């Protein structure tokens, strides 16, 4: 007799992560980039987590009382089991210290379920028996890519760590601002026009493709860091290694292509070493996670602000 297998899931981890949030709402900062509401297997747990996401988005506290009110507002409190279920989540979770571990367990089983679903879709594509084999392969590849694109983000990495790896691979070579003073970009005309970057402002840099928007935004970040500001950069298109290489090439005055291939003179190598030393000291943090939304970026920015301080945040790019 054939018995259908249950899809991979970990209900205990789902309950534990929500319980962790009800014990310590700030734990959301640590796990929001790892797991999303659609990663949950049990519907009522997904509903609870989605409500926690909404509370965080509104900058409201996350605890048993606020979650109950939010669920009541959306008429879903009874659906999840009422206050009794929320109490069960709290009492069955001994500590919030392991929230990140629970998040990774949930994310792993979610990926496995998506992989199984993708395999089913690819099987259907194969049975379709179309004449265009290349188109069929592209559809299959796209289906699998959608599974990969849903994996957890890599998170912020200090620029100095990227350069440490750069030097290791080639065998060669700050206190946070607390005042409300504007952040100077060291572009005299821009600083004179704007009076520096005001900390409460959101500025949008717009231009036609290929005119250097990313380069200008990056240079503003670096100059701000040289002036003592802590800068965070979300690079949604370019990897952190590519970004670091571009910064280094510009700062050292070396062609980026030759730098990538390690085809530089002794004089250029010395400039590269000097630049790496200087750039590594800058309080610049880069997150190159693709496919992330506003909630994830907001969570990461808040966590960076809490841990390192944050004066300037650049998002490259807006779509």
N, C-alpha and C positions, 0 to 999 in steps of 0.2 A: 504494500500500500504506500502510495506516494504522499509524503507530508511536506507541504510548502515551508521553506525556511523563513524565519522571521528576519526582517532587515536588521542590520547592525544598529544597536542603540545602547544607551547607558542612562536609564531613568534615574538611577541613584545619583549620578553626577549632575544631571539636570536639576534635580531637587536640591542638591548640595550647593550649586552655584547660585540659585535664587535665594536659598537660605543665607548664603554668605552675604549677598547684597542687602538682605533685610537686617543682618547683624551690623554690617559696615557698608553703608552706601558708597563710600569713597572707593570701594573695591571695583566699582564699575570702571574707573579710570584704568585699571590694570587689565581688564578682560574684554573691553568693548571692541578692541581691534582684533581679537582672536575668535570671538563667537558672535553670531547674530541670531535674532529670533527664529529665522527660518532654518537654523541648524538643529533645532529641538525636534525630537521624535514625538513626544507626547504633547498633544495640542494645548492642554491647559498650562503646561510649562512654557510653551511658546508664547501664549497669551500673557502670562505673568512677566516674562522677560521683555516682551514688546512694550508693556506698560512701564517697566523700569527704564527702557530706552526713551520713552516719551517724557518721563519725569526728569531724566538727565538732560534731555534737549531743552526743557523749560527751566533748567538750572534749579530744580526743586530737590529737596532731600528725598532719599530713597530709604524707606523703612516700612514696617508692617502697616502702620497707620496710613501713610501716604499712598502705598500701593493699593490698599483696600479702597481708599477714596477714588483713586484713578480707575480701578476696575469697576467700581460702582458707577462712576461717571460714564463709562463706556458700556454699562449694563452687562458686564462680563463676570462680576463677582460670583454670582451663583454658578456660572458655567465652570469656573475653576474649582469650585468646592467651598466657596465662602471663607469666612474668617477662620474656620476650623482647619482648612487646608494651609492657609498662610501660617497659622500657629504650628502646624505639623512641620512645615519647612524650617521654621526657626528652631524648634526643639530638637529636630533630628540632625541639625548641623552644629557640630561642636565648636567650630572656629571658622573664621573667614580667611585664615592665613593661606589656605590651599586653593583659593578661588581660581588662580591661574592654571593650576593643575586640572581642576574640574573643567575649565574652559577648553583646554587642549583635548581632553577626553571626548567632550561633546563634538568639537570640531573634527576630530578624527573619524568618529562614527558617521558624522554628516557627510564627509568626503566619501566614505565607503558606500553610503547609500546613493550618493550622486553618481559614483562610478558604476554601480550596479544598474542604475537607470540609464546611464549613458551606454552601457554594454547592450542593454535591451534595444535602445534606439539604433545603435550601430548595426545590430543584428537585423532589425527591420529594414534599414537602408540596404544591407547586403541582399536580403530576400527580394527587394524591389526589382532587381534584374533590369536596370536601365542600361542603355547603350553607351552613355557617356561615363566611362570609368573614372576619368579625372574629376568630374563633378561629384561623383559618388564618394571618391576618396576625400575631397575637400569637405563634403558634408560630414563625413565620419571624423575627420580631423577637427572640424569646428565643434562637434559635439564633445569630443574629449577635451578640447581646449577650454570649454566652458567649465568643466570640472576643475581644471588646474587654476583657472582665473579666480576661483572662489576660495583658494587657500588663504591662510592667515597672512597678514601683512608683516613685513620685516621690521618696521619700527624705526625710530630715530637712531642714528649712529653718529657719534662725534666725528668731525672731519679728521681729527688726528688719528683715529683708528684706521680710517681708510688709507691715510698716508703711511702708517706703520706697515700695513700690508703691502703698499706700493714699494717701500724700501726693502722689505723682506723678500718680495718676489724678484727684485732686481739685484739683490746682494750689494747694493750701493748705499749709495746713500740710503681773577677775574671776578672779580666780584660783580654781582648783578647790579645794574643801575636801579636805584630805588626812587630817584627824584622823578618829577613830572616834566623835566626838561625835554625838549624835542630831540629827536635823533638826527644827527647831521650825516649827510651822505657823502660829503667831501666833493660833491659836484657843485661848484660855487654858484653857478647860475640857478641850478635847481634849488639849492638851499636858500638862495636869496628870494626866489619866487615863492617857495612854500614855507619859508621860515623853518626849515627842517621838517622831518616827519613827525607829525603829532601822534602821540601814543593811542589816542582814541579813534583815529581815522582809519578808514578802509580806502585805499587808493587802488584804482584799476589802471594798469598800463596797457594801452591799446595801440596797435599799429598793424599794418599789413604784414603778411607772412614774410619771414626772411629779413626783416629790418633790425633785428637785434633786441627784441623785447626781453628774451630770457637772459641774454648777456648783460643787459643794463640792470635788470632786477637782481642778478647774481652779484654784480659789482656793487650795487647799493648795499646788499647784505654784507659783503666783505668789508666795505668801507665803514659801515655802521659798527661791525665787530671790531675793527681797528680803533674806533673811537670809544670802545668800551661797552657797547651794547651786546646783548645775547641775541643771536639770530637763529631762527628755525626756517628750514626750507623744505617744502613739499615739492618734490620733483616727480610729477606724474607721468612723464614721458621718458626722461633720460635716467639711466641707472646712476647710483651714487658714485660708482667707479668712473664712469664717463664724465660725470660732473666734476669730480675731483681732478681728473686729468685735464679738463678744459681750464679749470681755475689755475692749476699749476703751470700749464703752458703759457697762459697769459701773464702770470706773475713773474715767471722766469724768463720770458721773452724767447721761448723756444717753440718751434713749429710743432703743433699738436700731433701731426702724423708721425714725425720723426721721434717725438717723445714716446709715442705709443710703441714704436718699434725699437726703442732704445738706440736710435741712430743719432747721437749727439756728440759734440766735441768735448774735450776735457774742460774747456772754459764753460761750456753750457752745462756740463754735469755739476760743476761747482755752483753755478747759479741755481740749478735744480735743487741741490742739497740745501742751499741757503733758503730758498723759497719754502721747501718742505718744513724746515725748522720754524720759519716765521708763521706760515699758514697753520701749522699744527697747534699753535698757541691761541689761535682765534676761537672764540666761543661761538662756533657755527655748527649747527646740527642738521643733518640731512636725512629725510625720510623719502625713499624712492618706491614706496609701495604703489603699484598701479590699482586701478579699479576700486578706489575707496571713496566713500561718501562723506558728507558733512559731519555726521555724528562721530565717525571714526577719527576724522581730522581734529574735530573739536576736543575729543577725549585725549588724543595724543598731545595736542597743544597744551591742554590744562596740566597734563602730567609732566610735560617738559618744564612748564612754568613753575610747578611745585618743586621739582627736583633740581633744576639748574637756574631758574629765572628765565624770563622771556620778554624781550623788548620789541622785537620785530619778527613778523611771520610772513613769509613769502610763499604763495601758492602758484606754481608754474605747471599747469595753466588752468584757467577757467574755461569750461565748455558748456 
